[in-house]
Amino acid sequence: MMIVTFQNPHDKFFKETFSNVEVAKSFIQHYLPTSIVNLIDTESIQPQKDSFISKELREYFSDLLFQVKLNETEAYLHLLFEHKSYPSKTIVFQLLRYMIEIWEAKLEKEKQKELPIIIPVVIFHSERKWTYPKNLGDMVQGFDAFPEDIKQYIPDFAYILFDVSNYDDEEIKGIAQLKIILTFFRDLTTKNKQNSIKAVKRSIYYLQQLEDQATAIQYLETLLRYVFHLDRQLTKADFHDMINYVESSYSEGSEMVMTLADLFRDEGKREGIKEGKKEGMQEGMHKGIQEGLAKGKTQALTSTVIRLLTKFVAPLPEELNQQIQKQDTETLEAIIEHIDEFDTLNQVKKYLK
């Protein structure tokens, strides 16, 4: 399982989750208006690679575009995730700009003669209420008072606002990954570390419902990294609590211990580099790895070595990967202890038996 670092945890978590077609399908079925759901062919959902967020706004928003069949016609569902937890008065203008970009591409690049329908959806979570109009017309002075023959000259459209802050546990529906991400977005708004811990524990319960446990483990790693990067109030003791809970309630507990060890190791590595202290890097890595090594399994050590070398040195060729898997515990521990000294994979080979 490859460990991936990222600059914006919200964007990473949102896109990794919602780009899964089954998650997108579950969201549509449970949270869009029935009038739309009845017309969408959920089997036709296709994630698009396009993103329309400008560099200036990427700190505040993430987006995903899906092509769907709506009433047997090509259409698009545009999900805009507001991850700073602030209601935005001008979001309607953003959505309009994105729709224009999509339409221009259809006309100019794809040479289509007609424009597809685009349904904009804003996903929001905050302790603050969203009080701004959800359609453009309501922002135009005196719009409702104008007769229809005047309104036809004034641009107007509505967007769907999905505010997960208003949902309690019983109201959050869908497949495991969808329930997890919506629960996290709702609970982490308060920046209360106890909510983070509770959300992780609740997530384990949801993931146990997945038939594909390999997917469950991978997703648990993703969300743990999200929490770790997002909530700086969490302490080493808090992560011990998570480790103990995973081991006692989840059959893949040892795998999760290794994942949490990776998190500690990565943090130690970053802090060591930031401070320019080799000792800081080694100490942070050592603490993280020791937590994982508590299981005392050669298999766990092997997994750790492969992850460390891949991340901090270079991707492993298959031959070297196989060699590492044949090493004993003593050799693997030696590689881990000297991981910060390796600049090339050739330097690793002198440790192999």
C-alpha positions, 0 to 999 in steps of 0.5 A: 500500500503506497503512502501518499503525502499531500498539501491540501488534505481537504482536496485530497480526501474529497477527490479520492472519495467522490471520484469513486463512482459508487460513492458518487452514485450513492450521494446522488441517490440519497441527497439530490432532489427526487425530481432529479434522481428519477431522471438520472441514469446512475449507471451512466456516471462518468467522472471527468478529469476537468477541474475549474477552480482557479489557483487563488481559490484552491485553498477554499474549494475543490470540485469534481465534474461528472457526466451523466444521462439525464432523461436520456440526454447528456448532462453534467453534475458539478460538485463544488466542495467549500472546505473553509466552512464559511458561507460564500455570497459570491459562490453563485458567480463562481458556479456560473463561471464554471458552467460557462467554461464547460459550455465554451469547451463544448462549443469550441473544442467539441463542436457541439451545436447544443449545450448540455444541462449542468446541475451545480451542487455545493457541498458545505459544512459549518457551524454557521448557517448558509443564509445567502440566496441559492439562485441568481435571480434572488440577488438581482434587485427587484427581480421578483417584481418584474413581469416575465417578459422582462425577466427573460432578459435577466440570467437566472439559475439555481444550485443545490446546497447540501449542508451536511452540518444539519444531519445527525448520525441516523440521517447520514445515509449511503455506502460506507465511504460516503457516510464516513466522509460526510460524518468527518466533514460534519464533526471536524467543523468544531475542531474538537479533537474528541470529535476526530477520535469518535469519527475514526471509531465510527468509521471503523464500524462503517468499513466493517460493512464493506465486502472488499476489506482491501479497499476498507484498509486503503480507505482507512489509511486515507482518512487517518492521514486526513485527520492527522494532517488536519487536527493538530490537537491530536497527541501521541496518546490520542493515536495510541487510543486509536491503535488500541481501538483498531486492534480490539475491534478490527480484524486487520488491526496489525495492518492499521498499527503499521499505518499509524506508525507511518503517520508518526514517521512521516511527521517526524521526517517533516519536522526533522527536515524543517528544523534542519536536524538529522536527530529530529528526523531519526527520532520522529521516524524511530518513534513511529516505526517502534509503534508498528514493530510492537507486533513483532512480525517479520511481515510487518517489518518487511512492509515497513522497509518497502514503504520507507525505501519507496518513499524516501529513496526510490521505487523498488525494482521487483528483484530488490523487492523480492530480496527484501521479502527474504530478509530476517528480522535483524536485517530489516531492523538494521535497514530501518535504523539507517534509512536516513543514510540511503541516497540510492538503492545500491547502498541498501544492498550491502545490508542484504543477506 
